[in-house]
Amino acid sequence: MTTTYRNGPILIDGAFVGDAAVTIDGDRIVYAGPASDAPDGEAVDLAGRMLVPGFIDTQVNGGGGVLFNDCPTVECIDAIGRAHRRFGTTGFLPTLISDDLSVIDTAIDAVEAAIAQGVPGVLGIHIEGPYLNESRKGVHDASKFRTLDAEAVARLTRLKGGKTLVTLAPEMTTPDMISRLVGAGAVVAAGHTDGTYAETRAGIEAGMTGFTHLFNAMSPLTSRAPGAVGAALEDINAWCGLIVDGHHVDPVVLKLALRCRPLNRFMLVTDAMPSVGSQDDHFYLQGRRITVRDGVCRDADGVLAGSDLDMAASVRNARDLLGLTLADAVAMATLWPAQFLGLDDQGEIATSRRANLVILNDDLSVAGSLIAGEPCRPDTMGSTAFLPTF
């Protein structure tokens, strides 16, 4: 049976359309257009709420009190996904920060099993390190860092059934190794890098297509040394992830970045930690206590340790702090990360696309969401959730 959503602004082709409808059949969108032409079937009244594509987050370290590094299992991946679904994330990459090779192996196995078992929202894995530069390590444990070699390429690219994103420091490896990763199916991004402009450009030319949390933990743009940031801002094709929480990067700096290159090559990421979807005011990261205060996660030395940010808040901040239109802010959380990962059937409301959808209230809080056409249950959405009745 088809189900049609109507009576609310719907984001179609980059604009909110008032008199529109979206029809889903199973896990797919079968119609998106004028409400008057929508197929017959069961109707869901949006009651003036907005309908947008489901959010896609390429950097999720944890949520719901769970850190992926501590608990690389199917059950923990599911718990992280449930925590983020209440904030509109319908697709995510569980993200493993620098760790032992055995943990990397276990994490890849867990993600592969989660995908095979149909855990909602799992798109693959993001392996952030351990092939990083110690001088830009941030909160990563430098004792875990290693050299990228042929054996590592085989290890990092063995996931079946999902996407693999690898964050590395291009100056700590060679263009040939980056090319091998890309050739084996990985998406490669620069992060935790002190690379020069030339070293970063060499990585791009070898197939690197992303920058992990632009500005944070990378060589800055200066008058005579453009660095990794300069290479990112000059390039018009690579995607740049932005943590828009008002703490990681000053909004003025982000506004300037948005003026330097095509807007459709930026995407929102949360870099979320276990505190998202949890009431805990601290957690432990590889033995170090991380305190969560006023929406910021820091270790005992004051170093930022991921974020306490969710995707719905990211979209609100992109609109309110960066001055973007709501349509563009949503695209940074949907269409453009989907394109970065090569997910042709996600990220927009259009015929034949996967029915991953989010229902937003006027204040951009999440009223409900669907993954592959299935509404999220009340235990993952909170007691005030707007859920369609089937």
C-alpha positions in Angstrom: 0.0 0.0 0.0 1.3 3.5 -0.9 1.4 6.3 1.7 1.2 9.9 0.7 2.5 12.8 2.9 0.9 16.1 2.3 -0.2 19.5 3.8 3.2 20.9 4.7 6.2 22.4 2.9 8.3 19.7 1.2 11.9 20.2 0.0 11.9 19.2 -3.7 14.6 20.2 -6.2 16.3 22.6 -3.7 13.2 24.6 -2.7 10.3 24.2 -0.3 7.0 23.6 -2.1 3.8 24.3 -0.2 1.2 22.5 -2.3 3.1 19.3 -2.8 3.0 15.7 -1.8 5.3 12.7 -1.5 4.2 9.1 -1.9 6.2 6.2 -0.8 5.8 2.5 -1.6 7.8 0.2 0.6 11.3 1.7 0.9 11.1 4.0 -2.1 9.7 7.3 -3.1 7.3 6.8 -6.0 6.0 10.3 -6.4 7.1 13.8 -5.5 5.2 16.7 -7.0 2.0 18.7 -6.9 -0.5 17.4 -4.3 -3.3 17.4 -6.9 -1.5 14.7 -8.9 -0.5 12.4 -6.1 -1.5 8.8 -6.3 -4.4 7.4 -4.4 -3.6 5.6 -1.1 -3.3 6.3 2.6 -2.7 9.9 3.4 -0.6 11.3 6.2 -1.3 14.9 7.3 1.9 16.8 8.0 -0.2 19.5 9.7 2.0 22.2 8.4 5.3 20.6 9.4 8.2 20.4 6.9 9.3 17.3 5.1 12.9 17.0 4.2 15.4 14.2 3.2 16.9 12.2 6.1 20.1 13.6 7.4 23.4 11.9 6.6 26.3 12.1 9.1 29.7 10.9 8.0 31.4 11.3 11.4 29.6 9.7 14.4 32.0 8.6 17.1 29.2 7.7 19.5 25.8 8.5 21.0 23.4 7.4 23.6 26.2 6.9 26.1 28.1 4.6 23.7 31.5 5.2 22.1 32.2 3.1 19.1 35.9 2.6 20.0 34.9 1.1 23.4 32.1 -1.1 22.0 32.6 -2.1 18.3 29.7 -4.4 18.2 26.4 -4.6 16.3 24.5 -3.9 19.5 26.4 -0.7 20.1 26.1 0.5 16.5 22.4 0.0 16.8 22.4 2.0 20.1 24.3 4.9 18.5 21.9 4.9 15.5 18.9 5.0 17.8 20.4 8.0 19.7 20.9 10.0 16.5 17.6 9.1 14.8 15.8 11.3 17.3 17.7 14.2 15.7 16.9 13.3 12.1 20.0 11.2 11.2 18.8 8.4 8.9 22.2 7.5 7.6 25.5 7.5 9.4 29.1 6.2 9.4 30.1 4.8 12.8 33.5 6.4 13.3 36.5 4.8 14.8 39.3 7.1 16.0 42.9 5.9 16.0 43.2 2.5 17.8 45.0 -0.8 17.7 44.7 -2.9 14.5 42.7 -5.5 16.3 40.1 -2.9 17.2 40.0 -1.7 13.6 39.4 -5.3 12.5 36.6 -5.8 15.0 35.0 -2.6 14.1 34.9 -3.4 10.4 33.4 -6.9 11.2 30.8 -5.3 13.4 29.7 -2.8 10.7 29.6 -5.5 8.1 27.4 -7.6 10.4 25.2 -4.6 11.2 24.6 -3.9 7.5 23.9 -7.6 6.9 21.4 -7.6 9.8 19.6 -4.5 8.6 20.5 -2.2 11.5 18.7 1.0 10.4 20.8 3.8 9.0 24.3 2.2 8.9 26.0 3.3 5.6 29.5 1.9 6.3 32.4 2.9 8.4 34.6 5.9 8.9 38.2 5.0 10.0 39.7 8.2 11.3 43.4 7.3 11.8 45.7 5.8 12.9 47.5 7.2 9.8 47.7 10.7 11.1 50.3 13.4 12.0 51.2 13.6 15.7 51.7 17.3 15.5 48.0 17.7 14.7 46.7 14.7 16.8 44.1 16.6 18.7 42.6 14.1 21.2 43.9 11.1 19.3 46.3 8.8 21.0 49.6 9.2 19.1 50.9 5.9 20.5 48.3 4.2 18.1 49.7 5.9 15.0 51.1 3.8 12.2 52.5 3.9 8.7 50.1 3.2 5.8 51.3 0.3 3.8 49.9 -2.3 1.4 48.7 -4.5 4.3 46.9 -1.6 5.8 45.2 -0.8 2.4 43.9 -4.4 2.3 42.7 -4.1 5.9 41.0 -0.8 5.5 39.1 -1.7 2.3 37.7 -5.1 3.2 34.2 -4.0 4.2 31.5 -5.5 2.1 28.1 -4.0 1.5 28.9 -0.4 2.7 31.0 2.6 2.2 34.5 3.1 3.8 35.7 6.6 4.5 39.4 6.8 5.6 40.8 10.0 7.2 44.6 10.3 6.9 47.3 12.8 6.8 48.5 12.9 3.2 52.0 13.9 4.2 52.4 10.8 6.3 51.9 8.5 3.4 52.5 8.6 -0.4 50.2 9.5 -3.3 50.6 5.9 -4.5 49.1 4.6 -1.2 46.3 7.1 -1.4 45.7 6.0 -5.0 45.6 2.3 -3.9 43.0 3.1 -1.2 40.8 4.9 -3.7 41.3 2.2 -6.3 40.2 -0.4 -3.8 36.9 1.5 -3.2 37.6 3.7 -0.2 36.7 7.4 0.0 39.7 9.3 1.3 39.8 12.5 3.3 42.6 14.6 4.8 42.5 15.2 8.5 44.8 15.6 11.5 47.3 16.8 9.0 50.2 19.2 9.1 50.7 18.8 5.4 52.0 21.6 3.2 49.9 22.9 0.3 51.9 20.9 -2.1 51.6 17.7 -0.1 47.8 18.2 0.2 47.5 18.9 -3.5 49.4 15.7 -4.2 46.8 13.8 -2.1 44.0 15.4 -4.0 45.6 14.5 -7.3 46.0 10.9 -6.1 42.2 10.6 -5.5 41.6 12.2 -2.1 38.1 13.8 -2.3 37.4 15.1 1.2 38.6 17.2 4.2 37.6 16.0 7.7 36.4 18.8 10.0 37.9 21.7 7.9 40.1 24.0 9.9 40.3 21.7 13.0 43.5 19.7 13.4 45.1 20.8 10.1 47.8 23.2 8.9 46.2 26.6 8.6 46.1 29.2 5.8 48.8 31.8 6.3 50.3 34.5 4.1 53.2 32.5 2.7 52.1 28.9 3.6 48.6 28.0 2.3 48.7 24.7 4.1 46.0 22.1 4.1 43.3 24.7 4.6 44.5 26.7 1.7 44.5 23.6 -0.5 40.9 22.8 0.6 39.6 26.3 -0.1 41.3 26.6 -3.5 40.0 23.2 -4.7 36.5 23.3 -6.2 35.8 19.6 -6.2 36.7 18.1 -2.8 34.0 18.0 -0.1 34.7 19.7 3.2 33.1 18.6 6.4 32.2 21.4 8.8 31.4 21.1 12.6 29.0 24.0 13.0 28.6 24.2 16.8 30.0 27.7 17.4 33.0 26.2 19.3 35.1 24.3 16.9 35.4 27.1 14.3 34.3 30.7 14.7 31.2 31.3 12.5 33.0 34.2 10.8 35.7 31.9 9.6 33.1 29.5 8.3 31.3 32.2 6.4 34.5 33.2 4.7 35.1 29.6 3.7 31.7 29.3 2.2 32.5 32.3 -0.1 35.7 30.7 -1.4 34.4 27.7 -3.2 31.1 26.1 -4.4 28.6 25.7 -1.6 27.6 22.3 -2.8 31.0 21.0 -1.8 30.4 21.6 1.9 28.7 19.2 4.3 27.7 19.2 7.9 29.2 16.6 10.3 28.7 16.3 14.0 31.9 14.5 15.2 29.4 13.3 17.9 30.5 11.7 21.1 28.5 9.5 23.6 26.9 12.5 25.2 24.6 13.1 22.2 21.2 11.6 23.2 22.5 11.0 26.7 22.2 12.9 30.0 25.8 12.0 31.0 28.1 15.0 31.7 31.3 13.0 31.0 32.6 9.9 29.3 36.0 8.2 28.9 38.0 8.1 25.7 40.8 5.6 25.8 41.2 6.0 29.5 40.9 9.8 29.6 38.0 11.5 31.2 36.2 13.8 28.8 33.9 16.5 30.4 30.8 17.7 28.6 29.9 21.3 29.6 27.7 23.8 27.8 27.7 21.7 24.7 31.4 21.2 24.5 33.5 18.1 25.1 37.1 18.6 26.4 39.8 16.5 28.0 41.6 17.5 31.2 44.0 19.7 29.2 41.1 21.6 27.5 41.6 19.9 24.1 38.4 19.5 22.2 37.3 15.9 22.0 34.7 15.5 19.4 31.4 17.3 20.0 28.0 17.2 21.8 26.3 18.2 18.5 23.4 16.5 16.7 22.4 16.9 13.1 19.2 18.8 13.7 21.2 21.4 15.7 23.8 21.5 12.9 21.2 22.4 10.4 19.8 25.1 12.7 23.3 26.5 13.3 24.0 26.5 9.6 21.0 28.7 9.1 21.3 30.9 12.1 25.1 31.2 12.5 26.1 31.1 8.9 23.2 32.9 7.3 22.3 30.1 4.9 18.8 29.5 3.6 17.1 26.6 5.2 17.1 24.7 1.9 20.9 25.1 1.6 21.4 24.2 5.3 19.4 21.0 4.8 21.3 20.2 1.6 24.5 20.3 3.6 23.1 17.6 5.8 21.5 15.5 3.0 22.3 15.8 -0.7 25.9 16.8 -0.5 27.1 14.2 2.0 25.2 11.6 -0.1 27.1 12.8 -3.2 30.4 12.7 -1.3 29.8 9.1 -0.4 28.5 8.2 -3.8 25.0 7.3 -2.6 23.0 8.0 -5.7 19.7 6.9 -4.2 19.7 9.1 -1.1 19.9 12.7 0.0 16.9 14.2 -1.8 13.2 13.8 -2.2 12.7 12.5 -5.7 11.1 9.5 -7.5 13.0 6.2 -7.0 15.1 7.6 -4.1 15.2 5.7 -0.8 12.4 6.8 1.5 14.6 8.3 4.2 12.7 11.3 5.4 12.5 13.7 8.3 9.6 15.7 9.6 10.6 19.1 11.1 8.7 21.4 13.3 8.9 25.2 12.7 11.8 25.5 15.2 13.7 22.8 13.3 13.3 20.2 16.0 12.6 16.7 14.7 8.9 15.6 14.9 9.5 12.2 13.2 11.6 10.3 10.8 11.5 7.4 8.4 14.3 5.0 7.3 13.5 3.0 4.2 9.9 4.0 4.6 9.7 2.7 8.2 8.7 5.3 10.8 11.0 5.5 13.8 9.3 4.1 16.9 8.5 6.2 20.0 11.3 4.8 22.0 13.8 6.4 19.6 11.9 9.6 19.1 10.7 10.7 22.5 7.2 11.0 23.9 6.2 14.0 21.8 7.1 12.6 18.5 4.9 13.1 15.5 4.5 9.7 14.0 2.2 8.8 11.1 -0.5 6.3 11.7 -0.6 3.3 9.4 
